């Protein structure tokens, strides 16, 4: 809100432009079109299944889905189901109830510290995706550039490849890539 007010005050052309949750460089194309143009291998449809193996439908290709996604799964009705895993070996999209999408821990690779490597274990707020409010966790510094995160409370949709950023209040302590 404050940024929009300042943008109006300074007469910026995009002050009233609608927020976008899409990738800015797609230039009117859908995310699916963009991937299909650039991924060298064909994107192949496969089964949507539960952790127990029950097939619920078909997906359009694993790259088109994200961990924690609930909308657009094409399986409709029944309990609210979320993407909890993308099984590359079987080309299956694994779905489950919200409780199956929770985890208390994860490993992080390619960790970079802003002010030198801290004590072997630190307490910090950890953000695991855009708009995640941050959650209190213990971060154990591991060999090389790795760390193990143990959250005080279970978190939803911890996703490999996303960034995990460590904070002390407003100060960034460091971060890495969820393994």
N, C-alpha and C positions, 0 to 999 in steps of 0.2 A: 504494500500500500504506500509506504513512504517513498519507494523508488518511483512509482507511478506519479505521485504528487510532485516530486522533484523534476521528473521528465516533463510534466506539464508546465511547470514553472519556467523551465529552460527552453520550452518550445520544441522539444524533440519530436520528430515525425512519428516515431513509434510509441509515443506516450499512451495512446489509447488502443494500440494493437492488441488483439486477443492473444492470451498466453498460448504457447504451443508445447505439447508434450511429445511432439514428433521430432525426428532428426531433421535439422534445419537444411542440410544439403540435398535432401531428396527431391526438391524442386517439383512438387506436385505429384510425384510418383509414390506409390505405396511402399512400405517397408518390404513387402513380399516381392514386388517387382524389382526393387533395388537388389535384394539378395539373389534372385534368380538370374539377374544380369551378370553378377560378379562371382558367384560361387562356381568354381571350376567343375565340380562333380554335380550330377543331377540331384535335385532335392526330391527325395522319395517319400511317398505317403506310407503310413504304417498303422499299427494298432494303437488304440488308446485302451489301456488296461489298468486294473487295480494292482496293488503290490502282491496280491494273492494270485494274480494271473487271469482274472475274469476280464474278457474283452468286452468293452462298452461301446466301441465305435472305431472310426478311422481318423487319423490326423493327416494334415496336408504336407507335413515335412517338419522334422524336429527343429530346424532353425527358426521356425515361425512362432515358437512358444517360449515362454520364460517360466522359471521356477516361481511358484506362487500364483501364477495366472489362474483366473477363475472364469473369465468371460471368453466366449468364442471357442470353446472346446468342441462344440458340435455334438455333445452327448446329452444335453438337456434333461430336465425332470429329476426327481429324486433329491437326495441329499446334496448340499453344496460341496462340490469337489474342486480340488486345486491341483495344479501340476506340482508333483513332489519330486519327480526325477525324469531325466531324459536318458533312456537306456540305449546307448549307441550300438551296443552289440546286437540287440534284437530290433533296432529301429522302432522302439516302443515309447510312447508317451505314458508315463506312469502317473496316475491320479489317485488322490486320497482325500480324506476329510481333513479339516483344518488342524486337528490334533496331530496328524501324520506329517504336517508341514512345519513342525516346531523342532528346534534343536537348541541345546545349551552350549555347544562348542563348535569350533572350527580351527583349522590350521591356516596360516597365512604365509605366503612366500614373497620373495622380492621386497622384504620389509626395508624401508628407509626411515631413519630417525632424524628429526629436525635438529636435535641438539646433542648428538652423541648417543651411544647405546646406554639405556637406563639400567637400573638394578635388574637382577635376574627375573623378578616378577614385579609388575606394577599394577595399580588399579587405575582405570581410566573409563571414560565414556567412549563407546565404539559405535560408529555409524557404519552400517553394512550396505547401504544403497541410498540413492537420491530420495530425499524426503523421509528417511528413517530418522526418528527423533534422537537416536543414540540410546545406548543401554549400558549400564554399569557392568564392567567385566574385569577379570584378572587377565593380564597379558604376560605370558611366560616367554622370555627371550630364549630362542633355541639356537642351535649351531648354525653358522652361516648367516643367511639373511631371512630366517624363518621365525615364526612365533606361533604360540598356541593360545587361543582365546577361549576363556571359560566365562560365559555370561552368568550373571546373578539370577536372571530369569530367562526362560526359553524365548527364543526369537523365531519369527516366521521367515521363510524364504531365504535362508542363507544360501547364496548361490556362487558356485565356482566361477572365477573370472571377474567377479565384481570386486570393487575396492572396499577395503575395510580401513577406516581412518580413525586414529586414536586421538582423543581430546582430553585436555585438562581445562574445563570451562570453555573459554573461547580460543584457547591456544592449541594449535595442532602439535601433537607430540611426534607423530609419524603415521605410517600406514603401509599397506601392502595389498597384495592380490589374494583373494580367498582361493585356497587350493582345493 
